[in-house]
Every structure is written in C-alpha cells, then in structure tokens.
Amino acid sequence: MAEMKGKSREEIIREDVKTLHGLGYAQQLFREMGGFSNFAISFSIISILTGAIILFGYGLKFAGPIINTVGWPLVSLFTLAVAASMAEIASAYPTAGGLYYWAYRLSNKTWAWATAWLNMLGQITITAGINMAAAIYLTGMVTLLFNIPGDATVPLLGAVNGWNFWLFVMAVIMVPQVLINVMGIKLTALLNDFSVYWHIGGVLVMALLLTLFGKYHNSLAFMFSTAQTVSPADVAGTFAIGPITVDSIMLKIIPGLGGLYGAGIFAFAFVLALLQAQWTYTGYDASAHMAEETYLAKMNSAWGVFLSVAVSAVVGYVSLLALTNSIPPDKIADTANAPYAVLFIAQNALIPFFANLIAVIIGVAMWLCGLSSITSMARMWFAFARDEGMPGSGYLKRVSHRWRTPANAIVITSIIAWLITVYSAAFSVIVSMSTTALYLAYAIPVYLNWRNKRRGQGEFTTKETAPWSLGKWGPAINVICFSWVIFITLLFSIPPNELAGWTMIAFAVLLVIYWQVSEKRRFTGPRKATEEELAAIEKEFAV
C-alpha cells in the first residue's frame, strides 16, 4: 500500500480506525499487533508441533510412511488455495469475526448467521482438540520421563492414560491460558511472537538431532512405502458417545459404503489418513479475527492468513520427513500403535537426554498453540455477540475496561471448549468436527465472492477494494478452494469419525429450526453505527 509509506505508526492506526468506522464498528479493542504478531497467532494455532505430532500415529496406521511424504504436500497445496482465497477477502474487510462479516457483505444476513455459527463451533472444537492433544501428550511425556506405568490410577480420575484424567489435565493447562488472554493483548502477542521462534527452532533442533544422532536413517523407498496397521474396516463398525458405544448407522443406511470399507482399497485408506495434515491446517482465520487489534490491517491480516499456511507447509514437512526417516524400519506397526508415536520414535532413535529434549519442545509448543486458539475463539464470539447474534450477547460482547479484551467471551468459550470434550470420547472425532465446521465457514464467503464476480452483481473483491489481490487467478483458486472443502467435509464425516458427521447434521438441523422459529425475524446482521455512536463508544474506552 504505497499510500502508507512514510507515515508514522500513529497515522497508520488512525487510518485503520477510519477503515473500521467505515465497516460500522468502534475501536474498542487495543490495536497493538504488528504484521509479525498477526502472522504469529495463526502460525501458532496451526502449530505443526501439535496436529502433525499428535496425529502422527493416526496417519501411519492407515497408510504408512507415504502419508507424510506425499499426503502432507498434497494437503498443503489445496490448503494454500483456501488460505489465498480467504486472504483476499480479509484484505477488503479487516474486522474481528471476519468470516461472518464477509458473508454478510457478500450476500445477506442468512449466509452471515450460518457462517458465524459454523465458525464458532469450529473455534470451540479446535480449541478443545488442541488442548486435549496437549493433555494427552503431556501426560504421556510425564509418565515416560518418570517411568510411571500407563495403567497407573489416580483417585476419582481413573487411569492416567484415560479420558477422565486427560480432561483433568486439560482443565489445568487451560487456566493460565485463560488468565493470560484476559490480561491483555500485549502479553498474548508477545507469547505468540515467541511461539513462532519456538516452533521453527524446535523443528530445526528435532530434525538435526534425529538426522545427526539418530539410530535409524531410512531409504528413499521406505519413505514412500505403504503399510497398513489398521484398515478402514477395522475402525468403521462402531463409534462412541461419551461412555456409550453405538453400532455404525452410516454403514447400514448408505448403499455401498460397507462394501467400500471392506474392499481393502489403499487409496481410500490414504485419503482417510489425510485428516492428520488437514486438521493441522486449521485456525489460520485467527489473523482475520485479530484485524481490529492489528495496525495496517488490510495488508497484515491478509498476509497473516496466507503466510501462516505457507510457512507451516515448509516447516511441517521438515519435521515429518525427519520423524519418518527415524522410524525403526522393522517397527512401523509398533510406532503407529504406540500411545505417543513421536515419543516412541525419539526414544528408540536417540539417547534419553535428546529424546527428553524433543519431548519438552513439543509440550511447550502445544501449550502455546492452545493459548493462541483461545485468543482467536474469543474474538469470533465477541464479534458475533456485538451484533446481537446469539443468546447472551449482552454479556459476551462486554470488553474489559482495564485490559481492553473481551474477557467474558474468553472465559465462557473456554469452559464450553472443555465441556465438549466430555461429549466425545474419541480424539479423532473432535478433530473431524473442528476441521469440518471451520472449513465450511472458510468456504462460504469464498463461494459468495466467486459467485458475485461471476454474475457481476453485489459486492466482490477487486484490486481497488482488496490491496492483497489474487488478480485474474482469483476465480480459479476460489473453485479449487470450495471444491476441496466439499471433499473433506464428506470424507471426515464418515467412519471412523461418524460421530462428527452426525453431530454436524444435528447441528445443521437445529440451526435451521432456530433460524426459522426465532432468528430470521430477530437477527438483523451487522448494524452500521453512526459516527456519533462510534465516538461515544470510543470515549468510554478513552480511544
């Protein structure tokens, strides 16, 4: 943005506030984040040391080493198309709760309302997934470091490697995350910046240790080999709702689906295993949600969305190649079935000190990932509540005068994220729900933007309205984006993640009923305030 060259930070912030006023909102939150910090929050939520690590065994079970060498770059390319499509729209509408507001401007209040609820469900479940992953991993790390038996029990909580104990650990690690988020964006942004260096440095340390000092260095043929410890048929028969086990309904009612699972087709197992990579690439809408706290928001929030995926693609591939190269060649099944696959690799390949160092690096990265996810989640809920979009909006939209953060939204959403893990007793189900809900929310405004461009009607991004522009390539990239989202939505809603599919269907039905009975008449969408109203709000916060 050439017009911004030579301007001071204060002048740029005044321009950002003016842009925000044009979108109808007052500057309530503290605009403190620079471009790096905006990128950092999405990069931290993607966290290649969380998703790719905790689901390493999941992918390996279905497909073998090839899921890392081929599956990761494949998913990365399609995800870059999604991120680029979103970045362009973020550049045109730099506001908290971005996707919901985008859908409203590109279509109407119905699309906006649906997008908001999908985004909110996705934000809740991704936070639940991240912090449950951290709880599972940290429990494993401590038990291995101190030689505690996996079947050791804790009064009232049961086995240390059981869901109830993990729920307790999850609650413990979330308390400081919530407090830090409440106490201001400065500290949160500082920790997000630190998280970038920790993740990149941690991956380099892990890769160097495994490459230079590792016991195993596999051949190129091994890296691209296939191996199935678990076939789709082995995990398709039942699913769990809390402590209740239910026989698969989809296999009974969808013609041919049972035969597909029993056919032993490797390509089908391979695509099911892509959940490992695709869940890792979630949460990068955080850069858009933080736009009201970022200066030079039109460019910085857009670059934050795109670069967080691009950098994660490279750094994540390095980590996966290093780990795959260090799998004991005769222990693929043991690695895949180990409760903590990456720790199993480190312990077999390295001396205890180096293995423990890698364990600590990953544990800290997971906690930082959860911290960032809470930040993004609360902004989305705050933004929708600000426009009276949900029950309890009056409470959720309040901003702390002391900390200038949406403190109520931070606390309430964190509690809901913890509670949702009680509902699902399978980690991959939480992962599937978050992936499906978030990517549907990502795709809706992209589709609407593409549709409007094609028709030449309504609002859509142009080089004038969106400084971060895809130009003539935009429509083609948009089609790749929402086509991929349709594919993964179907893929991650069937066994072994059937509960995620039924939950999304039930969620959609409830939303339709709720919309028709109440919100269709009550909800008006974002209301553009007058300059006098905006000034009064900002005066309250001494802006």
C-alpha positions as CSV (number, residue, x, y, z in Angstrom):
1,M,0.0,0.0,0.0
2,A,2.1,2.9,-1.4
3,E,-0.1,5.5,0.3
4,M,1.0,4.3,3.7
5,K,4.8,4.7,3.0
6,G,6.4,7.4,5.1
7,K,3.5,7.5,7.6
8,S,4.0,7.1,11.3
9,R,2.6,4.2,13.3
10,E,0.0,6.6,14.9
11,E,-1.1,7.8,11.4
12,I,-1.5,4.3,10.2
13,I,-3.6,3.4,13.2
14,R,-5.8,6.4,12.6
15,E,-6.3,5.1,9.0
16,D,-7.1,1.7,10.4
17,V,-9.7,3.2,12.8
18,K,-11.2,5.1,9.9
19,T,-11.5,1.9,7.9
20,L,-13.1,0.2,10.9
21,H,-15.6,3.0,11.2
22,G,-16.4,2.5,7.5
23,L,-17.3,-1.1,8.3
24,G,-19.6,0.2,11.1
25,Y,-17.6,-0.6,14.3
26,A,-15.9,1.4,17.0
27,Q,-12.3,0.8,18.1
28,Q,-12.9,-1.0,21.4
29,L,-10.0,-3.4,21.4
30,F,-6.4,-2.4,21.8
31,R,-4.7,-2.1,18.4
32,E,-1.2,-3.2,19.3
33,M,-0.3,-6.1,16.9
34,G,2.1,-5.7,14.0
35,G,2.3,-7.8,10.9
36,F,4.6,-10.4,12.5
37,S,2.3,-10.8,15.6
38,N,-0.7,-11.2,13.4
39,F,1.0,-13.9,11.4
40,A,2.3,-15.4,14.6
41,I,-1.1,-16.1,16.1
42,S,-2.3,-18.1,13.1
43,F,1.1,-19.9,12.7
44,S,0.9,-20.8,16.4
45,I,-2.7,-22.2,16.1
46,I,-1.7,-24.3,13.0
47,S,1.2,-25.5,15.2
48,I,3.0,-28.1,13.2
49,L,4.2,-29.4,16.6
50,T,0.6,-30.1,17.7
51,G,-1.6,-31.5,14.9
52,A,1.1,-33.3,12.9
53,I,2.6,-34.7,16.0
54,I,-0.5,-35.9,18.0
55,L,-2.0,-37.5,14.8
56,F,1.3,-38.9,13.5
57,G,0.3,-42.4,14.5
58,Y,-3.2,-42.0,13.1
59,G,-1.9,-41.3,9.6
60,L,0.7,-44.0,9.9
61,K,-1.9,-46.7,10.9
62,F,-3.9,-46.2,7.7
63,A,-1.3,-45.6,5.1
64,G,2.3,-45.9,6.3
65,P,5.2,-43.6,5.7
66,I,3.8,-42.3,2.4
67,I,1.1,-40.3,4.3
68,N,3.9,-38.0,5.4
69,T,6.0,-37.8,2.3
70,V,3.1,-37.4,-0.2
71,G,0.0,-36.7,2.0
72,W,1.4,-33.6,3.7
73,P,2.4,-31.7,0.5
74,L,-0.8,-32.7,-1.2
75,V,-3.0,-31.2,1.6
76,S,-0.6,-28.2,1.8
77,L,-1.3,-27.3,-1.9
78,F,-5.1,-27.4,-1.5
79,T,-4.9,-25.6,1.8
80,L,-2.9,-22.8,0.2
81,A,-5.7,-22.3,-2.2
82,V,-8.1,-21.9,0.7
83,A,-5.8,-19.5,2.5
84,A,-5.2,-17.4,-0.5
85,S,-8.9,-17.1,-1.2
86,M,-9.6,-16.0,2.4
87,A,-6.7,-13.6,2.5
88,E,-8.0,-11.7,-0.4
89,I,-11.4,-11.2,1.3
90,A,-9.7,-10.3,4.6
91,S,-7.9,-7.5,2.8
92,A,-11.2,-6.0,1.8
93,Y,-13.0,-6.3,5.2
94,P,-10.5,-6.1,8.1
95,T,-12.7,-6.7,11.1
96,A,-13.0,-9.1,14.1
97,G,-15.2,-12.1,13.3
98,G,-14.1,-11.7,9.8
99,L,-15.8,-14.6,8.0
100,Y,-19.2,-13.8,9.4
101,Y,-18.9,-10.2,8.4
102,W,-17.6,-11.1,4.9
103,A,-20.6,-13.4,4.3
104,Y,-22.9,-10.5,5.2
105,R,-21.3,-8.0,2.9
106,L,-21.1,-10.6,0.1
107,S,-24.6,-11.8,0.4
108,N,-27.1,-11.4,3.3
109,K,-27.8,-11.9,6.9
110,T,-28.8,-15.6,6.4
111,W,-25.5,-16.6,5.0
112,A,-23.7,-14.5,7.6
113,W,-25.6,-16.1,10.5
114,A,-24.9,-19.6,9.2
115,T,-21.2,-18.8,8.7
116,A,-20.9,-17.4,12.2
117,W,-22.3,-20.5,13.9
118,L,-20.1,-22.8,11.8
119,N,-17.1,-20.7,12.7
120,M,-18.0,-20.6,16.3
121,L,-18.5,-24.4,16.5
122,G,-15.2,-24.8,14.7
123,Q,-13.4,-22.4,17.0
124,I,-14.7,-24.2,20.1
125,T,-13.9,-27.7,18.8
126,I,-10.4,-26.8,17.6
127,T,-9.6,-25.3,21.0
128,A,-10.9,-28.4,22.6
129,G,-8.9,-30.6,20.2
130,I,-5.7,-28.6,20.7
131,N,-5.8,-28.6,24.5
132,M,-6.9,-32.2,24.7
133,A,-4.0,-33.1,22.4
134,A,-1.7,-31.2,24.8
135,A,-3.3,-33.0,27.8
136,I,-2.8,-36.4,26.1
137,Y,0.8,-35.6,25.1
138,L,1.9,-34.0,28.3
139,T,0.5,-36.9,30.3
140,G,2.5,-39.3,28.1
141,M,5.6,-37.2,28.4
142,V,5.5,-37.1,32.2
143,T,4.7,-40.9,32.5
144,L,7.6,-41.7,30.2
145,L,10.1,-39.3,31.9
146,F,9.3,-40.6,35.3
147,N,8.6,-44.3,34.4
148,I,5.0,-44.2,35.6
149,P,3.0,-47.2,34.3
150,G,0.4,-46.2,31.8
151,D,-2.3,-48.1,33.7
152,A,-1.5,-46.3,37.0
153,T,-4.6,-44.9,38.5
154,V,-5.5,-41.6,40.2
155,P,-8.3,-41.4,42.8
156,L,-11.6,-40.3,41.3
157,L,-10.0,-39.8,37.8
158,G,-9.0,-43.4,36.9
159,A,-6.1,-44.4,34.7
160,V,-3.5,-41.8,33.8
161,N,-3.9,-42.7,30.1
162,G,-7.7,-42.5,30.3
163,W,-10.1,-39.8,29.1
164,N,-11.2,-38.7,32.5
165,F,-7.6,-38.0,33.6
166,W,-6.9,-36.2,30.4
167,L,-10.0,-34.0,31.0
168,F,-8.5,-33.0,34.3
169,V,-5.1,-32.2,32.8
170,M,-6.8,-30.2,30.0
171,A,-8.5,-28.1,32.6
172,V,-5.3,-27.5,34.5
173,I,-3.4,-26.3,31.4
174,M,-6.2,-24.1,30.3
175,V,-6.4,-22.0,33.4
176,P,-3.2,-20.0,32.7
177,Q,-4.1,-19.7,29.0
178,V,-7.4,-18.0,30.0
179,L,-5.7,-15.7,32.5
180,I,-3.1,-14.6,30.1
181,N,-5.7,-13.9,27.4
182,V,-7.8,-11.9,29.8
183,M,-4.9,-9.8,30.9
184,G,-4.3,-8.1,27.6
185,I,-3.2,-8.4,24.0
186,K,0.4,-7.2,24.7
187,L,1.3,-10.2,26.7
188,T,-0.6,-12.5,24.4
189,A,1.0,-11.1,21.3
190,L,4.5,-11.4,22.9
191,L,3.9,-15.0,23.6
192,N,2.6,-15.6,20.1
193,D,5.8,-14.0,18.7
194,F,7.8,-16.2,21.0
195,S,5.8,-19.2,19.8
196,V,6.9,-18.7,16.2
197,Y,10.6,-18.9,17.1
198,W,9.9,-21.8,19.4
199,H,8.1,-23.8,16.7
200,I,10.7,-23.1,13.9
201,G,13.6,-23.5,16.3
202,G,12.1,-26.6,17.8
203,V,11.6,-28.3,14.4
204,L,15.2,-27.5,13.4
205,V,16.5,-28.9,16.7
206,M,14.4,-32.0,16.3
207,A,15.4,-32.5,12.7
208,L,19.1,-32.0,13.4
209,L,19.1,-34.4,16.4
210,L,17.3,-37.1,14.5
211,T,19.5,-36.7,11.4
212,L,22.9,-36.3,13.1
213,F,22.5,-38.5,16.2
214,G,19.5,-40.8,15.3
215,K,20.0,-44.5,15.2
216,Y,17.9,-45.0,12.1
217,H,18.2,-43.4,8.6
218,N,15.7,-45.0,6.2
219,S,16.0,-45.4,2.5
220,L,14.0,-43.4,-0.1
221,A,12.0,-46.5,-0.9
222,F,10.9,-46.7,2.8
223,M,9.9,-43.0,2.9
224,F,7.4,-43.6,0.1
225,S,6.4,-47.1,1.2
226,T,2.8,-48.1,2.2
227,A,1.9,-50.0,5.3
228,Q,-1.5,-50.6,6.9
229,T,-1.6,-51.5,10.6
230,V,-5.3,-50.7,10.6
231,S,-7.7,-51.0,7.7
232,P,-10.8,-48.8,7.3
233,A,-12.9,-51.8,8.0
234,D,-11.3,-52.3,11.4
235,V,-12.5,-49.0,12.7
236,A,-15.8,-48.5,10.9
237,G,-18.2,-50.7,12.9
238,T,-18.9,-48.6,16.0
239,F,-18.5,-45.1,17.4
240,A,-18.6,-43.8,21.0
241,I,-20.7,-41.0,22.6
242,G,-19.1,-40.5,25.9
243,P,-19.1,-43.9,27.6
244,I,-21.8,-45.3,25.2
245,T,-20.8,-47.4,22.2
246,V,-23.1,-47.3,19.2
247,D,-23.1,-49.5,16.0
248,S,-22.4,-47.6,12.8
249,I,-25.6,-46.2,11.3
250,M,-24.0,-44.9,8.1
251,L,-22.8,-48.4,7.1
252,K,-26.4,-49.6,7.3
253,I,-28.2,-46.8,5.6
254,I,-25.8,-45.7,2.8
255,P,-25.7,-48.1,-0.1
256,G,-22.3,-49.5,-0.9
257,L,-20.5,-47.8,1.9
258,G,-19.9,-51.0,3.9
259,G,-18.5,-52.6,0.7
260,L,-16.1,-49.7,0.3
261,Y,-14.7,-50.2,3.7
262,G,-14.3,-54.0,3.2
263,A,-12.8,-53.8,-0.3
264,G,-9.3,-53.1,1.0
265,I,-8.7,-50.2,-1.4
266,F,-5.5,-48.5,-0.3
267,A,-6.4,-45.1,-1.9
268,F,-9.5,-45.0,0.4
269,A,-7.3,-45.6,3.5
270,F,-4.9,-43.0,2.2
271,V,-7.5,-40.2,2.0
272,L,-8.9,-41.1,5.4
273,A,-5.4,-40.6,6.8
274,L,-5.3,-37.1,5.3
275,L,-7.1,-35.9,8.5
276,Q,-3.6,-35.8,10.1
277,A,-2.5,-33.0,7.8
278,Q,-5.8,-31.3,7.3
279,W,-6.5,-30.8,11.0
280,T,-3.1,-29.3,11.5
281,Y,-4.1,-26.7,8.9
282,T,-6.9,-25.2,10.9
283,G,-7.3,-21.9,12.8
284,Y,-5.5,-19.6,10.5
285,D,-8.6,-17.4,10.3
286,A,-7.2,-16.1,13.5
287,S,-5.3,-13.4,11.6
288,A,-8.6,-12.1,10.3
289,H,-10.3,-12.2,13.7
290,M,-7.4,-10.1,15.1
291,A,-7.7,-7.4,12.4
292,E,-9.1,-4.8,14.9
293,E,-6.1,-5.3,17.1
294,T,-3.6,-5.1,14.1
295,Y,-2.2,-2.0,12.5
296,L,-2.1,-1.7,8.7
297,A,-4.8,-4.4,9.0
298,K,-5.8,-4.6,5.3
299,M,-2.4,-6.0,4.4
300,N,-1.1,-7.5,7.6
301,S,-4.2,-9.6,8.4
302,A,-4.3,-10.9,4.8
303,W,-0.6,-11.8,4.8
304,G,-1.1,-13.4,8.3
305,V,-3.7,-15.8,6.9
306,F,-1.6,-16.8,3.8
307,L,1.9,-16.9,5.2
308,S,0.9,-18.9,8.3
309,V,-0.1,-21.7,6.0
310,A,2.8,-21.3,3.6
311,V,5.5,-21.3,6.3
312,S,3.8,-24.1,8.1
313,A,3.8,-26.2,4.9
314,V,7.6,-26.0,4.7
315,V,8.4,-26.3,8.5
316,G,5.8,-29.1,8.9
317,Y,7.3,-31.1,6.0
318,V,10.8,-30.8,7.5
319,S,9.5,-32.2,10.8
320,L,7.6,-35.0,9.2
321,L,10.4,-36.1,7.0
322,A,12.8,-36.1,9.9
323,L,10.4,-38.2,12.0
324,T,9.6,-40.6,9.2
325,N,13.3,-41.1,8.4
326,S,13.8,-42.1,12.0
327,I,11.1,-44.7,12.3
328,P,12.7,-48.1,13.2
329,P,12.3,-49.9,9.9
330,D,11.0,-53.1,11.4
331,K,8.7,-51.3,13.8
332,I,6.2,-49.4,11.7
333,A,3.3,-51.2,13.4
334,D,4.8,-50.6,16.9
335,T,5.2,-46.9,16.1
336,A,1.7,-46.5,14.7
337,N,0.1,-48.2,17.6
338,A,2.2,-46.6,20.3
339,P,0.1,-44.3,22.6
340,Y,2.6,-41.5,21.8
341,A,4.1,-42.3,18.4
342,V,6.5,-39.4,18.1
343,L,7.9,-40.0,21.6
344,F,8.3,-43.7,20.7
345,I,10.4,-42.6,17.7
346,A,12.5,-40.3,19.7
347,Q,13.1,-42.8,22.5
348,N,14.2,-45.5,20.0
349,A,16.4,-43.3,17.9
350,L,18.1,-41.1,20.4
351,I,19.8,-41.1,23.8
352,P,17.5,-40.3,26.7
353,F,18.6,-36.7,27.0
354,F,17.9,-35.8,23.4
355,A,14.6,-37.7,23.4
356,N,13.5,-35.8,26.5
357,L,14.6,-32.5,25.0
358,I,12.4,-33.2,21.9
359,A,9.5,-34.1,24.3
360,V,9.8,-30.8,26.2
361,I,10.0,-28.8,22.9
362,I,6.7,-30.4,21.7
363,G,5.0,-30.0,25.0
364,V,5.7,-26.2,25.2
365,A,4.6,-25.8,21.6
366,M,1.3,-27.5,22.3
367,W,0.5,-25.2,25.2
368,L,1.4,-22.1,23.2
369,C,-0.9,-23.4,20.4
370,G,-3.8,-23.6,22.9
371,L,-3.1,-20.1,24.2
372,S,-3.4,-18.7,20.6
373,S,-6.6,-20.7,19.9
374,I,-8.4,-19.2,22.9
375,T,-7.4,-15.7,21.6
376,S,-9.0,-16.3,18.2
377,M,-12.0,-18.2,19.5
378,A,-13.0,-15.4,21.9
379,R,-12.7,-12.7,19.2
380,M,-15.1,-14.6,16.9
381,W,-17.7,-15.0,19.7
382,F,-17.2,-11.4,20.8
383,A,-17.7,-10.1,17.2
384,F,-21.0,-12.0,16.7
385,A,-22.3,-11.1,20.1
386,R,-21.5,-7.4,19.3
387,D,-24.1,-7.7,16.6
388,E,-26.6,-9.4,18.9
389,G,-26.2,-12.7,17.0
390,M,-26.6,-15.2,19.9
391,P,-28.2,-15.8,23.3
392,G,-26.3,-14.0,26.0
393,S,-24.9,-11.4,23.6
394,G,-25.2,-8.6,26.1
395,Y,-22.8,-10.5,28.4
396,L,-20.4,-11.9,25.8
397,K,-19.8,-8.6,24.0
398,R,-18.6,-6.8,27.1
399,V,-15.0,-5.6,26.9
400,S,-12.8,-5.2,30.0
401,H,-12.1,-1.5,30.6
402,R,-8.9,-2.4,32.4
403,W,-7.5,-4.9,29.9
404,R,-9.3,-3.9,26.7
405,T,-10.0,-7.6,26.0
406,P,-13.3,-9.5,25.6
407,A,-12.8,-11.1,29.0
408,N,-16.3,-12.6,29.3
409,A,-16.1,-14.3,25.9
410,I,-12.7,-15.6,26.7
411,V,-13.9,-17.3,29.9
412,I,-17.2,-18.7,28.6
413,T,-15.8,-20.1,25.3
414,S,-13.0,-21.8,27.2
415,I,-15.5,-23.5,29.5
416,I,-17.6,-24.7,26.5
417,A,-14.4,-26.0,24.8
418,W,-13.7,-28.1,27.9
419,L,-17.2,-29.4,28.2
420,I,-17.4,-30.5,24.5
421,T,-14.5,-33.0,25.2
422,V,-16.8,-34.7,27.7
423,Y,-19.3,-35.3,24.8
424,S,-16.8,-37.1,22.6
425,A,-14.6,-39.9,24.0
426,A,-12.6,-40.1,20.7
427,F,-9.9,-37.5,19.9
428,S,-10.2,-38.0,16.2
429,V,-14.0,-37.1,16.4
430,I,-13.2,-33.7,18.0
431,V,-10.6,-33.2,15.3
432,S,-13.0,-34.1,12.5
433,M,-15.7,-31.8,13.9
434,S,-13.3,-28.8,14.1
435,T,-12.0,-29.4,10.6
436,T,-15.4,-29.8,9.0
437,A,-17.0,-26.8,10.8
438,L,-14.1,-24.4,10.2
439,Y,-13.6,-25.3,6.6
440,L,-17.3,-24.9,5.8
441,A,-17.1,-21.4,7.4
442,Y,-14.0,-20.7,5.3
443,A,-15.6,-21.8,2.1
444,I,-19.0,-19.9,2.3
445,P,-17.6,-16.4,1.9
446,V,-15.1,-17.6,-0.8
447,Y,-18.0,-19.1,-2.7
448,L,-20.1,-16.0,-2.3
449,N,-17.2,-13.8,-3.5
450,W,-16.7,-16.1,-6.6
451,R,-20.4,-16.2,-7.3
452,N,-20.7,-12.4,-7.2
453,K,-17.7,-11.9,-9.5
454,R,-19.1,-14.4,-12.0
455,R,-22.5,-12.7,-12.0
456,G,-21.1,-9.2,-11.9
457,Q,-23.6,-8.4,-9.1
458,G,-23.3,-7.4,-5.5
459,E,-20.0,-6.8,-3.6
460,F,-16.9,-8.7,-4.5
461,T,-13.2,-8.2,-4.2
462,T,-11.3,-6.1,-6.7
463,K,-7.7,-4.7,-6.7
464,E,-9.2,-1.4,-5.5
465,T,-11.1,-2.9,-2.6
466,A,-8.6,-5.6,-1.6
467,P,-5.0,-4.5,-1.7
468,W,-4.0,-8.2,-1.2
469,S,-5.4,-9.4,-4.5
470,L,-5.3,-12.7,-6.5
471,G,-6.0,-10.8,-9.7
472,K,-7.0,-12.9,-12.7
473,W,-6.2,-16.2,-10.9
474,G,-8.7,-15.5,-8.2
475,P,-11.8,-17.3,-9.6
476,A,-9.8,-20.5,-10.4
477,I,-8.2,-20.6,-7.0
478,N,-11.6,-20.0,-5.4
479,V,-13.1,-23.0,-7.3
480,I,-10.2,-25.2,-6.0
481,C,-10.9,-23.9,-2.5
482,F,-14.5,-24.7,-2.1
483,S,-14.3,-28.0,-4.2
484,W,-11.6,-29.2,-1.7
485,V,-13.8,-28.2,1.2
486,I,-16.8,-30.2,-0.1
487,F,-14.5,-33.2,-0.5
488,I,-13.0,-33.1,3.0
489,T,-16.4,-32.4,4.6
490,L,-17.8,-35.6,3.3
491,L,-14.5,-37.5,3.9
492,F,-14.2,-36.6,7.6
493,S,-17.9,-37.2,8.4
494,I,-17.9,-40.9,7.7
495,P,-16.4,-43.8,9.8
496,P,-14.1,-43.8,11.8
497,N,-15.3,-40.3,12.5
498,E,-19.0,-40.9,12.1
499,L,-20.0,-39.1,15.3
500,A,-18.6,-35.9,13.7
501,G,-20.8,-36.4,10.7
502,W,-24.0,-37.0,12.8
503,T,-23.1,-34.1,15.1
504,M,-22.7,-31.7,12.1
505,I,-26.1,-33.0,10.7
506,A,-27.8,-32.5,14.0
507,F,-26.2,-29.1,14.4
508,A,-27.4,-28.0,10.9
509,V,-31.0,-29.2,11.7
510,L,-31.0,-27.3,15.0
511,L,-29.7,-24.2,13.2
512,V,-32.4,-24.3,10.6
513,I,-35.1,-24.7,13.2
514,Y,-33.6,-21.9,15.4
515,W,-33.4,-19.6,12.4
516,Q,-36.9,-20.2,11.2
517,V,-38.5,-20.0,14.6
518,S,-36.6,-17.0,16.0
519,E,-33.6,-15.5,14.4
520,K,-35.0,-15.0,10.9
521,R,-37.1,-12.2,12.3
522,R,-35.0,-11.0,15.2
523,F,-31.4,-11.0,13.8
524,T,-30.7,-8.0,11.5
525,G,-27.0,-8.6,10.8
526,P,-24.2,-6.1,11.4
527,R,-25.7,-2.7,12.2
528,K,-23.6,0.2,10.9
529,A,-23.4,2.7,13.8
530,T,-23.3,6.5,13.2
531,E,-20.1,8.5,13.8
532,E,-21.7,9.9,16.9
533,E,-22.4,6.4,18.3
534,L,-18.9,5.3,17.5
535,A,-17.4,8.3,19.1
536,A,-19.4,7.7,22.3
537,I,-18.2,4.1,22.5
538,E,-14.6,5.0,21.9
539,K,-14.9,7.8,24.5
540,E,-15.9,5.2,27.1
541,F,-12.6,3.3,26.3
542,A,-10.6,6.5,26.1
543,V,-9.6,5.9,22.5
